[in-house]
Amino acid sequence: MDATDKLFSGSIPEIYDRLFVPLIFQPYANDLAERIAKVDPANVLETAAGTGVLTRAMVSRLPARTRIVATDLNQPMLDHAMAKQSHPGRVTWRQADALALPFGNQEFDVVACQFGAMFFPDKVKGFSEARRVLKPGGHFFFNVWDRIGNNEFADVVTASLATLFPQDPPMFMARTPHGYHDVAKIRGELAAAGFTGISPETVNHKSKAASPRDVAIAYCQGTPLRNEIETRDASLLEKATEVAADALARRFGNGPIDGLIRAHVITATN
Ligand SMILES: C[S@@+](CC[C@H](N)C(=O)[O-])C[C@H]1O[C@@H](n2cnc3c(N)ncnc32)[C@H](O)[C@@H]1O
């Protein structure tokens, strides 16, 4: 993982929340929140909460007596999440690295992490931290994207940028968000962290957008892919967005478009 892959700051959080969350994250947040509600937890810790899409889904599905603590490495992401909360006081927000959680042992019934595990530089360490703060019998719910070839918009955007930067294509999407999809490996790393009862399920959705340009802005400007493009040549951010939008339009058409997204949703028991 490159150093800038985990930097969600500057203009990224606003664009991420406005365009990227509805594009690919909302349906999986609804899915994870439904699964979590079924175990009726008294205490939930969310890691890598980002701008809070799963947090909001949990607030609307879990009873008011459930304590929710939401954390993320990047404070600018949490600032957006806090600004959007509908029930002030319902969630405790705290900046925290999922690999060094500032909580005691066995504090939570559930740890939830939506599309964050791929960013953990040491997966076993991240999973071990989740397990450490879980009560015996507690559950770890998380999801990861499947390979980039099964996530159509990400694949088209990544291929298009290789035409603009042929010597050094920006590979953030393939390397990090779509770089941890081997379910056997994930099972092994959860087991190494001490989890049992590991149940993965592959879940497809359709990613829908008003236009190819909205998709191009979401990927090129609302994710750390932006950092990679700007490191190569900051003056080419708009050009890169155009190249991606044109490639998406050629493949999916010019009006409202949709594409396959596929993720693995995993439950593991302490
Ligand atoms: C793809 S976003 C997912 C955010 C949110 N869960 C969602 O569904 O929109 C990945 C998030 O992981 C966070 N992150 C990266 N490394 C992390 C770490 N070591 N500990 C906690 N959060 C981390 C980033 O700040 C970012 O908000």
Ligand as a Chemical Component Dictionary entry (heavy atoms), coordinates in Angstrom:
data_LIG
# 
_chem_comp.id                   LIG 
_chem_comp.type                 NON-POLYMER 
_chem_comp.pdbx_formal_charge   0 
_chem_comp.three_letter_code    LIG 
# 
loop_
_chem_comp_atom.comp_id 
_chem_comp_atom.atom_id 
_chem_comp_atom.alt_atom_id 
_chem_comp_atom.type_symbol 
_chem_comp_atom.charge 
_chem_comp_atom.model_Cartn_x 
_chem_comp_atom.model_Cartn_y 
_chem_comp_atom.model_Cartn_z 
_chem_comp_atom.pdbx_ordinal 
LIG C1  C1  C 0  -13.321 3.400 1.689  1  
LIG S1  S1  S 1  -13.388 4.338 3.154  2  
LIG C2  C2  C 0  -14.787 3.594 3.985  3  
LIG C3  C3  C 0  -15.441 4.585 4.908  4  
LIG C4  C4  C 0  -16.842 4.189 5.414  5  
LIG N1  N1  N 0  -16.793 3.010 6.233  6  
LIG C5  C5  C 0  -17.819 4.038 4.276  7  
LIG O1  O1  O 0  -18.388 2.957 4.114  8  
LIG O2  O2  O -1 -18.024 5.012 3.529  9  
LIG C6  C6  C 0  -12.039 3.764 4.086  10 
LIG C7  C7  C 0  -11.870 4.474 5.409  11 
LIG O3  O3  O 0  -10.830 3.818 6.137  12 
LIG C8  C8  C 0  -10.207 4.800 6.932  13 
LIG N2  N2  N 0  -8.936  4.220 7.388  14 
LIG C9  C9  C 0  -7.828  3.967 6.653  15 
LIG N3  N3  N 0  -6.896  3.397 7.432  16 
LIG C10 C10 C 0  -7.427  3.268 8.672  17 
LIG C11 C11 C 0  -6.956  2.773 9.916  18 
LIG N4  N4  N 0  -5.734  2.263 10.049 19 
LIG N5  N5  N 0  -7.768  2.835 10.987 20 
LIG C12 C12 C 0  -9.011  3.371 10.881 21 
LIG N6  N6  N 0  -9.510  3.865 9.743  22 
LIG C13 C13 C 0  -8.734  3.817 8.644  23 
LIG C14 C14 C 0  -10.108 5.990 6.003  24 
LIG O4  O4  O 0  -9.891  7.181 6.701  25 
LIG C15 C15 C 0  -11.465 5.928 5.313  26 
LIG O5  O5  O 0  -12.412 6.714 5.990  27 
# 
loop_
_chem_comp_bond.comp_id 
_chem_comp_bond.atom_id_1 
_chem_comp_bond.atom_id_2 
_chem_comp_bond.value_order 
_chem_comp_bond.pdbx_ordinal 
LIG C1  S1  SING 1  
LIG S1  C2  SING 2  
LIG S1  C6  SING 3  
LIG C2  C3  SING 4  
LIG C3  C4  SING 5  
LIG C4  N1  SING 6  
LIG C4  C5  SING 7  
LIG C5  O1  DOUB 8  
LIG C5  O2  SING 9  
LIG C6  C7  SING 10 
LIG C7  O3  SING 11 
LIG C7  C15 SING 12 
LIG O3  C8  SING 13 
LIG C8  N2  SING 14 
LIG C8  C14 SING 15 
LIG N2  C9  SING 16 
LIG N2  C13 SING 17 
LIG C9  N3  DOUB 18 
LIG N3  C10 SING 19 
LIG C10 C11 SING 20 
LIG C10 C13 DOUB 21 
LIG C11 N4  SING 22 
LIG C11 N5  DOUB 23 
LIG N5  C12 SING 24 
LIG C12 N6  DOUB 25 
LIG N6  C13 SING 26 
LIG C14 O4  SING 27 
LIG C14 C15 SING 28 
LIG C15 O5  SING 29 
# 
